[in-house]
Amino acid sequence: MIHRYKKVQQVLILVLFLNLAVAFAKIIYGTFTDTLSMTADGYHSLFDGVSNIVGLVGIYISSRPPDREHPYGHQKYETFASIFIAVLLLFVGFEIFQNALNRFLVRSTPEVTTLSFVIMLGTMGINYLVTRYEYGKGLALRSQVLIADSMHTKSDIYVSLSVIASLVAIKSGFPLLDPLIALLISFLIFRAGFRIMKESSRVLLDMSRLEEEEICNLVLGVDGVIDCHKIRTRGGMGDIRIDMHVLVRPDMPLEDAHLIAHRVSKMLKAEYKDVSDVVVHLEPALPQGSNSKKTS
């Protein structure tokens, strides 16, 4: 687990430096040429860097082992970090939305040069590589923060495409399209933020993560298991927890029943790579209907 968190930290640090380089390139030149959509995209990229820092803090805390006050570990701090990233996204979206509305009231014509297109195409290419790299590492390391952060960075690609369209419109003599495209950018940012919050809320609200019937069918394949019920799952990527009731022969020795529970746990962890803990409650298989009445 510690090795996994260190790998996640290394990815976030690399992505942080790339995001900061992209952000400052857009902000400095966008401000110099008074191109609102480019500046807005730059601040979006800057908050990508801020979200990387938040992710680093969340990963540092969540990597701590279980203790007396946190017997289930600190993994949900990674989820909190993802939500904070989403909040940052929503804040940036609101700022861009507000600035775009102000531009309609105070008209100005931005300066568009060849360098404007070079900067946007170059930074968009970097964002594309960062998104692919971070998302791939997020899947490999089962990191919710990396997945959320890659979604944040992915929105930069669409935003950059919108900015390039805005630059073309300004160059063609339609400066009014600059704030309109900035509004579109704000909505794309809002969308990314809400998607991250929706996924993170599933973890915090302990929503079911796996299909109960599918789990039961797998468990029934373990030798000695007669039936299973009351299956519950919760958690998030890389830390899904399962608890369930397994029925065995009533005359089975405790040692053998315990061995079956161990096999069930090992099998489920092997079948589902995100499962980190399985709690098996053993029950004697009584006549049909007796178990359900007893455990209800």
ABEGO torsion letter per residue (X at the ends): XAAAAAAAAAAAAAAAAAAAAAAAAAAAAAAAAGBAAAAAAAAAAAAAAAAAAAAAAAAAAAABBBBAABAAEAAAAAAAAAAAAAAAAAAAAAAAAAAAAAAAABBBBBBBBAAAAAAAAAAAAAAAAAAAAAAAAAAAAGBAAAAAAAAAAAAAAAAAAAAAAAAAAAAAGBAAAAAAAAAAAAAAAAAAAAAAAAAAAAAAAGBBABBAAAAAAAAAABBGBABBBGBBBBEBBGBBBBBBBBBBBAABBAAAAAAAAAAAAAAAAAABAABABBBBBBBBBBBBGAAAAAAX
